Amino acid sequence: MRSCIEGKPPPPASKRIENDPMKPVVEAFKKKYSTTLLQAIDWAMEPDQRLRPQTCDELLDIQFIVEKS
């Protein structure tokens, strides 16, 4: 999804693990897309695979997590 928003593919996670040069989409595109969508994208783009959603259901559940906070 980030590729669609930015128009280019992001660097591989293995290249971003120690020093991630990418600005979070929640900051970069906050005027164009919903916060919920952008937070889901940022979560899915975590360089550390253990911190990313592990299932599609987890990713879809972010909408409910964000709306409750």
C-alpha positions in Angstrom: 0.0 0.0 0.0 2.9 2.3 0.7 4.1 1.9 -2.8 0.7 3.0 -4.1 0.7 6.1 -2.0 4.3 7.1 -2.7 4.5 5.9 -6.3 7.7 3.9 -5.6 8.6 0.8 -3.7 10.1 1.2 -0.2 13.6 -0.1 0.6 13.6 -3.7 1.9 13.1 -4.1 5.7 16.6 -5.6 6.0 18.0 -2.3 4.8 15.9 -0.3 7.2 16.3 -2.3 10.4 19.1 -0.2 11.9 18.5 3.2 10.4 15.1 3.7 8.8 15.2 6.7 6.5 11.5 6.5 5.7 9.2 9.1 7.2 6.1 7.4 8.7 3.2 7.7 6.3 1.0 8.9 9.1 3.1 12.1 9.1 3.9 12.4 5.4 0.4 11.9 4.1 -1.9 13.0 6.9 -3.7 15.5 4.8 -4.6 13.0 2.1 -5.6 9.7 3.8 -7.3 8.6 7.0 -5.2 8.3 10.1 -6.5 4.7 10.6 -5.3 3.7 7.1 -1.9 5.4 7.6 -1.3 3.8 11.0 -2.1 0.4 9.5 0.4 1.0 6.8 3.1 2.1 9.2 2.5 -0.9 11.4 2.8 -3.2 8.4 6.0 -1.5 7.4 7.8 -2.1 10.7 11.4 -3.1 9.9 11.4 -5.7 12.7 9.1 -8.5 11.5 8.1 -9.4 15.1 6.5 -5.9 15.5 4.4 -6.2 12.3 0.9 -7.6 12.3 1.2 -11.4 12.1 -2.1 -12.1 10.5 -4.6 -10.3 8.2 -7.0 -10.2 11.0 -4.6 -8.3 13.2 -4.1 -5.7 10.5 -7.8 -5.4 10.0 -8.4 -5.0 13.7 -6.4 -1.8 13.8 -9.5 0.2 12.8 -11.2 -0.9 16.0 -8.1 -0.3 18.2 -7.7 3.3 16.8 -11.4 4.1 17.1 -11.4 3.1 20.8 -8.4 5.2 21.9 
